[in-house]
C-alpha cells in the first residue's frame, strides 16, 4: 500500500473510532460493533436514527429506562404529539410551548437533531378552529390567514432548532376511500382547496430559510401500477414534481413506514427504487414513523410461541427492508421509529378490531427484539460500494 493510501485509510479509521467514541481495538480487546448503540453505528453512514417521543413518559420518574434509551440509542427525535396544533394552540392565539421546548432542550442536551411534526394536518386540530369553520364564524379568507399565522408562529418559535419539518401531513386519500380515485382529502383541502399545500411550504420557508421542509404520508413505500388514480406513491411523486415546477420550496418526502405483518408489503429493491425516483427530483427522503404491527390473535395473547415467533421474524424482516432501502439511497437522510417500546406504543390503542400490537423494536420490559438486532446488523454490515455516506441536502429557496 502506498504511503498516501495508508495515511488516508488511517485517517478514516481514526475518524470512525472518534465518531463511535470507543477505544481503538487491540488484540486483547477487539472492537465489538454489536455493543454499540444504533445512533453510533449509523454515524459512518451519515444516517440519523430516531424515535418519536412521548413527553409524559420521558418525564415519568417511575419509568427511567424510557428516558435512558431515548438519549442513548437515537440521534434524532420527533414529538409524538406536543407539536401538533391542538397541543400547541389549544386556545386561539394562546400557545403552549412548554412540552415542545422541553423536547428540543432534551435533544440539544444529548446532541440530537429534531424533526418537527407537524405544521399542517387534518387531525388533532383544536376545537375552536374546527367548530368555527363549521358554524361559519371563521370564513375561508380568515381560515387561510389563521393557517398562515400558525405556520409562521410555530416555525419562527423553533427557528434554527428544527432539522426537518413535516410541513404537510397525509394530504392524499387512499384507494379504499370514497371516491376510490385518489384525491386531496381532509379539512384543509375541503375548505381551502389543494393550493394550501404550496402556500404552507412557502410560509414555512419564509419563517426559517435553513430547515428542511418535507411532505409526509403513509403507504408510499413503493410504486404500484404507476397510475396516479390508484397508485398513491405515484400521486405523491407527481404532486412533488408539480410543486417543484412551480418553484415551491419542498426539500423532501417522508415515507411513514407503518407496516403490518399480515400484509404482503414490499421487498428492499422495490422500496429502494421508489427512494431513488424521488431523489431523481432532487429531493431528500426519510422514513419518518416506522413500526411493524401484528395481529394479536388468541394464540398470541395466550403466549403460543408457534404464533408469536413468525410474527417477530416477519416484523424484523420488514424493519430491515425499509432500513436497507434507506441505506442504499444516499438521499435518505433519517430513519425514525414511531416509538421504540411496546410498553408505550400507539398501536394497541388505535388498532383494536382486531387487536394489534408487537409493533416496536423493544418489548414491554425494554428488552431488544429480533427487529432491533436486525436493524443493528444492517448498520454494521452495510458499506461501500453500495452503501455510501448520506448526500448533503440544502434547503430549497
C-alpha positions as CSV (number, residue, x, y, z in Angstrom):
1,X,0.0,0.0,0.0
2,X,1.4,3.4,-0.9
3,X,2.0,5.8,1.9
4,X,-0.7,8.3,0.8
5,X,-3.3,5.5,0.6
6,X,-2.1,4.2,4.0
7,X,-2.5,7.6,5.6
8,X,-5.9,8.1,4.1
9,X,-7.1,4.7,5.3
10,X,-5.7,5.5,8.8
11,X,-7.5,8.8,8.8
12,X,-10.8,7.1,8.1
13,X,-10.2,4.6,10.8
14,X,-9.3,7.3,13.4
15,X,-12.4,9.3,12.4
16,X,-14.6,6.3,12.6
17,X,-13.3,5.5,16.1
18,X,-13.7,9.1,17.2
19,X,-17.3,9.2,15.9
20,X,-18.1,6.0,17.7
21,X,-16.5,7.3,20.8
22,X,-14.8,4.0,21.5
23,X,-11.3,2.9,22.5
24,X,-9.4,1.6,19.4
25,X,-9.5,-2.2,19.1
26,X,-6.4,-4.2,20.2
27,X,-5.6,-7.9,20.0
28,X,-6.6,-8.3,23.6
29,X,-9.7,-6.1,23.3
30,X,-11.3,-6.4,19.9
31,X,-13.9,-3.9,18.8
32,X,-17.4,-5.2,19.2
33,X,-19.8,-3.3,17.0
34,X,-22.8,-5.2,18.4
35,X,-22.2,-3.4,21.7
36,X,-22.7,0.0,20.1
37,X,-26.0,1.9,20.0
38,X,-28.0,2.4,16.9
39,X,-27.0,6.1,16.7
40,X,-23.3,5.3,16.9
41,X,-23.5,2.6,14.3
42,X,-25.3,4.9,11.9
43,X,-22.7,7.6,12.1
44,X,-20.4,6.1,9.5
45,X,-23.3,6.1,7.0
46,X,-24.1,9.7,7.9
47,X,-27.6,8.5,8.8
48,X,-29.7,9.7,11.6
49,X,-31.7,7.1,13.5
50,X,-34.6,8.5,15.5
51,X,-37.7,7.9,17.6
52,X,-41.0,9.6,18.3
53,X,-41.1,10.7,21.9
54,X,-44.0,10.7,24.3
55,X,-43.2,13.6,26.6
56,X,-45.3,12.3,29.5
57,X,-43.3,9.1,29.6
58,X,-40.0,11.0,29.1
59,X,-40.7,12.9,32.3
60,X,-42.0,9.9,34.2
61,X,-39.6,9.3,37.1
62,X,-41.1,5.9,37.6
63,X,-40.0,4.8,34.1
64,X,-36.4,6.0,33.8
65,X,-35.4,3.4,31.2
66,X,-37.5,5.2,28.6
67,X,-35.5,8.4,29.0
68,X,-32.2,6.5,29.1
69,X,-32.8,4.7,25.8
70,X,-34.2,7.8,24.1
71,X,-31.0,9.6,24.9
72,X,-28.5,6.7,24.2
73,X,-29.9,4.9,21.2
74,X,-31.1,7.7,18.9
75,X,-29.6,10.7,17.1
76,X,-32.8,12.4,16.2
77,X,-36.2,12.8,18.0
78,X,-39.7,13.7,16.9
79,X,-42.5,15.0,19.1
80,X,-45.2,12.3,19.1
81,X,-47.9,14.8,19.9
82,X,-46.7,18.0,21.6
83,X,-46.0,19.9,18.3
84,X,-49.4,19.2,16.8
85,X,-51.9,22.1,16.6
86,X,-54.3,21.1,19.3
87,X,-51.3,20.8,21.7
88,X,-49.5,24.0,20.7
89,X,-52.5,26.3,20.3
90,X,-55.4,24.9,22.3
91,X,-56.9,28.3,22.7
92,X,-56.9,30.7,19.8
93,X,-53.8,33.0,19.9
94,X,-52.5,31.4,23.1
95,X,-49.6,29.0,22.6
96,X,-48.4,26.3,25.0
97,X,-44.7,25.9,24.0
98,X,-43.6,24.2,27.2
99,X,-43.6,20.5,26.4
100,X,-42.2,21.0,22.9
101,X,-39.5,23.3,24.2
102,X,-38.6,20.6,26.7
103,X,-38.1,18.1,23.9
104,X,-35.9,20.5,22.0
105,X,-33.8,21.1,25.1
106,X,-33.5,17.4,25.7
107,X,-32.3,16.9,22.2
108,X,-29.7,19.6,22.5
109,X,-28.5,18.2,25.8
110,X,-28.0,14.8,24.1
111,X,-26.6,16.0,20.8
112,X,-29.7,15.0,18.8
113,X,-31.4,16.6,15.9
114,X,-35.2,17.3,15.9
115,X,-37.8,16.5,13.3
116,X,-40.7,18.9,13.7
117,X,-44.1,17.2,13.4
118,X,-46.4,18.6,12.2
119,X,-47.4,22.0,10.8
120,X,-50.5,21.1,8.7
121,X,-52.7,18.1,9.2
122,X,-56.4,17.5,9.2
123,X,-56.3,15.6,12.5
124,X,-55.7,16.7,16.1
125,X,-56.9,20.3,15.3
126,X,-58.2,22.4,18.2
127,X,-61.9,22.6,18.6
128,X,-62.0,26.4,18.4
129,X,-60.8,26.0,14.8
130,X,-62.9,23.2,13.5
131,X,-66.1,24.4,15.2
132,X,-65.5,28.0,14.0
133,X,-65.3,26.8,10.4
134,X,-68.4,24.5,10.9
135,X,-70.6,27.2,12.4
136,X,-69.5,29.8,9.8
137,X,-67.8,32.2,12.3
138,X,-64.5,31.6,10.5
139,X,-64.6,32.5,6.8
140,X,-62.4,30.9,4.1
141,X,-60.3,34.0,3.9
142,X,-59.8,34.1,7.7
143,X,-59.1,30.4,7.7
144,X,-56.2,30.9,5.3
145,X,-54.8,33.7,7.4
146,X,-55.1,31.6,10.5
147,X,-53.1,28.8,8.8
148,X,-50.5,31.2,7.7
149,X,-50.2,32.7,11.2
150,X,-49.9,29.3,12.8
151,X,-47.2,28.1,10.4
152,X,-45.3,31.4,10.8
153,X,-45.6,31.5,14.6
154,X,-44.6,27.9,15.1
155,X,-41.7,27.8,12.6
156,X,-40.4,31.2,13.9
157,X,-40.5,30.0,17.5
158,X,-38.4,27.0,16.7
159,X,-36.2,28.7,14.1
160,X,-32.7,27.3,14.0
161,X,-33.6,24.3,16.3
162,X,-35.5,22.1,13.8
163,X,-33.6,20.0,11.2
164,X,-36.6,18.7,9.3
165,X,-40.2,19.9,9.3
166,X,-43.2,17.8,8.3
167,X,-44.9,20.8,6.7
168,X,-47.9,18.9,5.3
169,X,-49.0,15.5,6.5
170,X,-51.3,12.9,4.9
171,X,-53.0,15.2,2.3
172,X,-53.7,12.4,-0.1
173,X,-56.6,9.8,0.0
174,X,-56.3,6.0,-0.2
175,X,-57.7,3.7,-2.9
176,X,-60.2,2.3,-0.5
177,X,-61.7,5.7,0.3
178,X,-64.9,7.0,-1.3
179,X,-64.4,8.0,-4.1
180,X,-61.7,5.4,-4.8
181,X,-59.9,7.7,-7.3
182,X,-57.0,9.3,-5.4
183,X,-57.6,12.9,-4.5
184,X,-56.6,15.6,-1.9
185,X,-58.5,14.9,1.3
186,X,-59.3,16.3,4.6
187,X,-60.2,19.5,6.4
188,X,-57.7,21.8,4.6
189,X,-58.4,20.6,1.1
190,X,-62.2,20.7,1.7
191,X,-62.1,24.4,2.9
192,X,-59.1,25.9,1.1
193,X,-58.5,23.6,-1.9
194,X,-55.2,21.9,-2.8
195,X,-53.3,25.2,-3.2
196,X,-52.9,25.3,0.6
197,X,-50.0,22.8,0.2
198,X,-47.8,25.1,-1.8
199,X,-48.8,28.0,0.5
200,X,-47.7,26.1,3.5
201,X,-44.3,25.3,2.2
202,X,-43.7,28.9,1.1
203,X,-44.8,30.3,4.5
204,X,-42.6,27.8,6.3
205,X,-39.6,28.7,4.2
206,X,-40.2,32.4,4.8
207,X,-40.1,31.7,8.6
208,X,-36.9,29.5,8.5
209,X,-34.7,29.6,5.5
210,X,-32.5,26.7,6.8
211,X,-34.9,24.0,7.9
212,X,-35.5,21.1,5.5
213,X,-39.2,21.0,4.5
214,X,-40.9,17.7,4.0
215,X,-44.2,16.3,2.7
216,X,-45.1,13.3,4.9
217,X,-47.5,10.4,4.2
218,X,-48.2,6.7,4.7
219,X,-48.5,3.9,2.1
220,X,-45.9,5.5,-0.2
221,X,-43.1,2.9,0.4
222,X,-43.0,1.7,-3.2
223,X,-44.7,2.3,-6.5
224,X,-47.6,0.2,-7.7
225,X,-49.4,0.5,-11.0
226,X,-47.9,3.9,-11.9
227,X,-51.4,5.2,-12.4
228,X,-51.9,8.3,-10.2
229,X,-55.6,7.4,-10.0
230,X,-54.9,4.4,-7.7
231,X,-51.1,4.4,-7.0
232,X,-50.6,6.7,-4.0
233,X,-46.8,6.8,-4.4
234,X,-47.2,7.9,-8.0
235,X,-49.8,10.5,-6.9
236,X,-47.3,11.9,-4.3
237,X,-44.4,11.8,-6.8
238,X,-46.5,13.8,-9.4
239,X,-47.5,16.2,-6.7
240,X,-43.9,16.8,-5.6
241,X,-42.8,17.2,-9.2
242,X,-45.5,19.7,-9.8
243,X,-44.6,21.7,-6.7
244,X,-41.0,21.8,-7.8
245,X,-42.1,23.1,-11.3
246,X,-43.9,25.9,-9.5
247,X,-40.7,26.7,-7.5
248,X,-42.3,25.7,-4.2
249,X,-39.5,25.2,-1.6
250,X,-40.1,21.5,-0.9
251,X,-36.9,19.7,0.1
252,X,-38.0,16.1,0.8
253,X,-40.7,13.5,1.0
254,X,-41.2,11.4,4.2
255,X,-42.5,7.9,4.0
256,X,-44.0,7.0,7.3
257,X,-43.4,3.2,7.1
258,X,-46.3,2.0,9.1
259,X,-46.4,-1.7,8.1
260,X,-48.2,-4.8,9.3
261,X,-47.0,-8.4,9.2
262,X,-50.4,-9.6,7.9
263,X,-49.8,-7.8,4.6
264,X,-47.6,-8.6,1.7
265,X,-45.6,-5.4,1.9
266,X,-42.5,-4.9,-0.3
267,X,-39.0,-6.1,-0.8
268,X,-35.9,-4.0,-0.4
269,X,-35.4,-3.4,-4.1
270,X,-38.9,-2.1,-4.6
271,X,-38.5,0.4,-1.8
272,X,-35.0,1.4,-2.9
273,X,-36.4,2.1,-6.4
274,X,-39.0,4.4,-5.0
275,X,-36.5,6.4,-2.9
276,X,-34.2,6.6,-6.0
277,X,-37.0,8.0,-8.1
278,X,-37.8,10.7,-5.6
279,X,-34.1,11.5,-5.3
280,X,-34.2,12.0,-9.1
281,X,-36.3,15.0,-8.5
282,X,-33.6,16.5,-6.3
283,X,-35.5,15.6,-3.1
284,X,-34.3,14.2,0.1
285,X,-36.2,11.2,1.6
286,X,-36.7,9.9,5.0
287,X,-38.6,7.1,6.9
288,X,-40.4,9.1,9.5
289,X,-42.8,6.9,11.6
290,X,-41.6,3.3,11.2
291,X,-43.3,0.5,13.1
292,X,-44.5,-3.0,12.1
293,X,-47.6,-4.2,13.9
294,X,-49.0,-7.7,14.1
295,X,-52.5,-9.1,14.9
296,X,-52.8,-10.2,18.5
297,X,-54.7,-13.4,17.9
298,X,-55.9,-15.5,20.8
299,X,-52.8,-17.7,20.4
300,X,-50.5,-14.7,20.6
301,X,-52.3,-13.4,23.7
302,X,-52.1,-16.8,25.2
303,X,-48.3,-16.9,24.7
304,X,-48.2,-19.5,21.9
305,X,-44.7,-19.4,20.5
306,X,-45.8,-21.0,17.3
307,X,-47.9,-17.9,16.6
308,X,-45.6,-15.3,18.2
309,X,-42.3,-16.3,16.6
310,X,-43.4,-16.0,13.0
311,X,-44.7,-12.5,13.7
312,X,-41.5,-11.4,15.4
313,X,-39.5,-12.7,12.4
314,X,-41.8,-11.0,9.9
315,X,-41.6,-7.8,11.9
316,X,-37.8,-7.9,11.9
317,X,-37.8,-8.5,8.1
318,X,-40.0,-5.5,7.4
319,X,-37.9,-3.2,9.6
320,X,-34.9,-4.4,7.7
321,X,-36.4,-3.9,4.3
322,X,-37.0,-0.2,5.0
323,X,-33.6,0.4,6.6
324,X,-31.7,-1.4,3.8
325,X,-33.5,0.6,1.2
326,X,-32.7,3.8,3.0
327,X,-29.0,2.9,3.3
328,X,-28.9,2.1,-0.4
329,X,-30.1,5.6,-1.3
330,X,-27.7,8.4,-0.3
331,X,-30.5,11.0,-0.2
332,X,-32.4,9.1,2.5
333,X,-31.3,11.2,5.5
334,X,-33.0,9.7,8.5
335,X,-34.8,6.6,9.8
336,X,-37.3,7.3,12.6
337,X,-39.2,4.7,14.6
338,X,-42.7,5.7,15.8
339,X,-41.9,4.8,19.4
340,X,-39.4,2.1,20.3
341,X,-41.0,0.0,23.0
342,X,-44.3,-2.0,23.2
343,X,-44.8,-0.6,26.6
344,X,-45.6,2.8,25.1
345,X,-46.9,2.1,21.6
346,X,-49.8,3.9,19.9
347,X,-50.8,0.7,18.0
348,X,-52.9,-1.2,20.6
349,X,-55.0,1.9,21.3
350,X,-55.7,2.6,17.6
351,X,-56.0,-0.9,16.2
352,X,-58.4,-2.8,18.4
353,X,-60.7,-4.6,16.0
354,X,-59.0,-7.0,15.5
355,X,-56.4,-6.1,18.2
356,X,-52.9,-5.4,17.0
357,X,-49.5,-4.8,18.7
358,X,-45.9,-6.0,18.9
359,X,-45.1,-3.0,16.7
360,X,-41.8,-1.8,18.0
361,X,-38.2,-2.9,18.4
362,X,-38.2,-3.3,22.2
363,X,-40.7,-5.4,24.2
364,X,-42.7,-4.1,27.2
365,X,-39.8,-4.8,29.5
366,X,-37.3,-2.8,27.3
367,X,-35.7,-6.0,26.0
368,X,-34.5,-5.7,22.4
369,X,-36.5,-7.8,20.0
370,X,-35.3,-9.6,16.8
371,X,-36.2,-6.4,14.9
372,X,-33.7,-4.4,16.9
373,X,-31.0,-6.9,16.3
374,X,-31.7,-6.9,12.5
375,X,-31.6,-3.1,12.4
376,X,-28.3,-3.2,14.2
377,X,-26.9,-5.9,11.9
378,X,-27.9,-3.9,8.8
379,X,-26.0,-0.8,10.2
380,X,-22.9,-3.0,11.0
381,X,-22.6,-5.0,7.8
382,X,-23.6,-2.4,5.2
383,X,-20.9,-0.4,3.5
384,X,-19.3,0.6,0.2
385,X,-19.6,0.3,-2.7
386,X,-23.4,0.0,-2.5
387,X,-23.9,1.9,0.8
388,X,-22.3,5.4,0.8
389,X,-22.4,8.3,3.2
390,X,-25.5,10.5,3.0
391,X,-25.7,13.2,0.4
392,X,-26.0,16.8,1.7
393,X,-29.4,18.3,1.2
394,X,-29.6,22.1,1.3
395,X,-32.9,24.0,1.9
396,X,-34.6,25.0,-1.4
397,X,-35.1,28.7,-1.8
